[in-house]
């Protein structure tokens, strides 16, 4: 954690659950950036927040807080990536029971 810029989180000096612009995260051997891709029903890319996270957990916490707003903007699915590797996709719509 010592390699993180102090200006990002001066009080806690820890990795946040809040998003950080892609260019501000400094990584060493600890891992790559986690990002979300926003998709329509056919899997096409949609515009959305361009954020990067230090860990999968931080990315998942953020989507847990943001999915309703994204869904209201027309995002139907999201895909979580670690750099260029797809971790998983999931819908933002509630599951239906038949």
C-alpha positions as CSV (number, residue, x, y, z in Angstrom):
1,X,0.0,0.0,0.0
2,X,3.0,2.3,0.4
3,X,3.2,2.7,-3.4
4,X,-0.2,4.4,-3.6
5,X,-0.2,8.2,-4.1
6,X,-0.9,9.9,-0.8
7,X,-3.2,12.4,-2.5
8,X,-5.8,9.8,-3.4
9,X,-6.7,8.7,0.2
10,X,-4.9,11.0,2.6
11,X,-6.9,10.0,5.7
12,X,-6.8,6.2,5.5
13,X,-3.9,5.6,3.0
14,X,-5.7,2.4,1.9
15,X,-7.4,1.0,-1.2
16,X,-10.9,2.4,-1.5
17,X,-14.2,0.8,-2.5
18,X,-14.8,4.1,-4.4
19,X,-13.7,4.2,-8.1
20,X,-10.4,5.8,-9.0
21,X,-9.6,7.2,-12.5
22,X,-7.6,4.7,-14.6
23,X,-4.5,6.8,-14.8
24,X,-4.0,7.3,-11.0
25,X,-3.5,3.8,-9.8
26,X,0.1,2.6,-9.5
27,X,0.5,-1.1,-9.5
28,X,3.7,-3.1,-8.9
29,X,3.8,-6.9,-8.5
30,X,0.4,-6.9,-6.6
31,X,-1.9,-7.1,-9.7
32,X,-3.7,-5.4,-12.4
33,X,-6.6,-3.0,-12.6
34,X,-10.2,-4.3,-12.4
35,X,-12.7,-2.6,-14.6
36,X,-16.4,-3.0,-15.6
37,X,-17.7,-3.1,-19.2
38,X,-21.3,-1.9,-19.6
39,X,-23.4,-3.9,-22.1
40,X,-26.8,-3.9,-23.8
41,X,-28.9,-7.0,-24.2
42,X,-26.8,-8.2,-27.2
43,X,-23.5,-7.7,-25.4
44,X,-22.6,-4.5,-27.2
45,X,-20.6,-2.0,-25.3
46,X,-22.4,1.0,-23.8
47,X,-20.9,4.2,-22.4
48,X,-20.5,4.3,-18.6
49,X,-18.2,5.4,-15.8
50,X,-14.5,4.8,-16.8
51,X,-13.3,3.6,-13.5
52,X,-10.6,1.2,-12.3
53,X,-10.3,-0.6,-9.0
54,X,-7.3,-2.1,-7.1
55,X,-9.1,-5.4,-6.4
56,X,-12.0,-7.5,-7.5
57,X,-13.6,-6.9,-4.1
58,X,-13.5,-3.1,-4.6
59,X,-15.0,-3.4,-8.1
60,X,-17.8,-5.6,-6.8
61,X,-18.5,-3.3,-3.9
62,X,-18.8,-0.4,-6.3
63,X,-21.1,-2.2,-8.7
64,X,-23.3,-3.2,-5.7
65,X,-23.8,0.5,-4.9
66,X,-24.1,1.7,-8.5
67,X,-26.1,-1.0,-10.4
68,X,-29.5,0.7,-10.0
69,X,-28.2,4.0,-11.6
70,X,-26.5,2.1,-14.4
71,X,-29.7,0.0,-15.0
72,X,-31.8,3.2,-15.1
73,X,-29.4,4.5,-17.8
74,X,-30.1,1.4,-20.0
75,X,-27.2,-0.9,-19.0
76,X,-28.6,-4.4,-18.9
77,X,-25.4,-6.4,-18.2
78,X,-21.9,-5.8,-16.9
79,X,-18.7,-7.7,-17.4
80,X,-15.8,-7.6,-14.9
81,X,-12.3,-7.6,-16.4
82,X,-8.9,-7.9,-14.8
83,X,-6.9,-6.0,-17.4
84,X,-8.0,-7.8,-20.6
85,X,-9.1,-11.1,-19.0
86,X,-12.9,-11.5,-18.5
87,X,-13.7,-12.7,-15.0
88,X,-17.5,-12.9,-15.4
89,X,-20.7,-11.3,-16.8
90,X,-23.9,-10.7,-14.9
91,X,-27.2,-9.0,-15.6
92,X,-28.4,-5.9,-13.8
93,X,-32.0,-6.9,-14.2
94,X,-33.8,-8.8,-11.4
95,X,-34.0,-12.6,-11.9
96,X,-37.5,-13.6,-13.0
97,X,-39.3,-16.7,-11.7
98,X,-41.6,-18.6,-13.9
